[in-house]
Amino acid sequence: MNTFNKLWGVVTPAGAQAKIEEQRAILNGKTPENLEEQEISLVGTDIYEKLIKDYTEKQWGKPTTELPSFIIRRLPVHLTYDNNYFNDTYQGIPIGDYNVIIENMLKDVEVELGVNFFANRQELEASAEKVVFTGMIDQYFDYKHGELEYRSLRFDHEVLDEENYQGNAVVNYTEREIPYTRIIEHKHFEYGTQEKTVITREYPADFFLHNRKHYKRNSK
């Protein structure tokens, strides 16, 4: 509701919903066939043009008209003034960060690094009742249906000689003209009080031979 209020001046959920209904009329009741149509049906044309279109195309490297509608359906639309993404009663970040949780999970667990799963597949699969594979799903199935499209990311880290750069852990940049999608200021995750601060700019990129595949790009 805070976004709808600033953009349209509406103060009630009913007012926001009426504005959305007015703008989604451009679809003439059509069932959304791509991401653009899906988002207009959810929040109207103004929000789509201002916050969604450029950011999504920057992130995925494709026009929203060529991306499937289901990509955006996972994002909730809240007609409340509560800015929390989730509705859970308790929300937070573990004391000591997630590193502590992972360290505790790995206690008394045999960990081997630098092992090529596919070069040792038979041996590894025979050594356990279940296998949790977090690599490329198309490679796991021996590219039975061909290779999938992937997007990659580049992270640029910078140490700044100031206590507080942006006042929040994550700030997203929806403008097409800005090449990165967000800046992360790490100290705000744990309320750090250091004299300096570390930020990370996150740049979306196409996958090439020597960078990492981060996101499978859904086409249908």
CORRA-V835583 format. One record per run of one state. SS is the DSSP state (hx for helix, st for strand, lp for the rest). FROM is the first residue (numbers start at 0). TO is the last residue. If there is no record, write none. Layout:
BEGIN
SS FROM TO
SS FROM TO
END
This chain:
BEGIN
lp 0 0
hx 1 7
lp 8 11
hx 12 26
lp 27 33
hx 34 59
lp 60 62
hx 63 65
lp 66 68
hx 69 72
lp 73 95
hx 96 104
lp 105 116
hx 117 125
lp 126 135
hx 136 139
lp 140 148
st 149 159
lp 160 168
st 169 171
lp 172 178
st 179 184
hx 185 188
lp 189 195
st 196 205
lp 206 213
st 214 215
lp 216 219
END
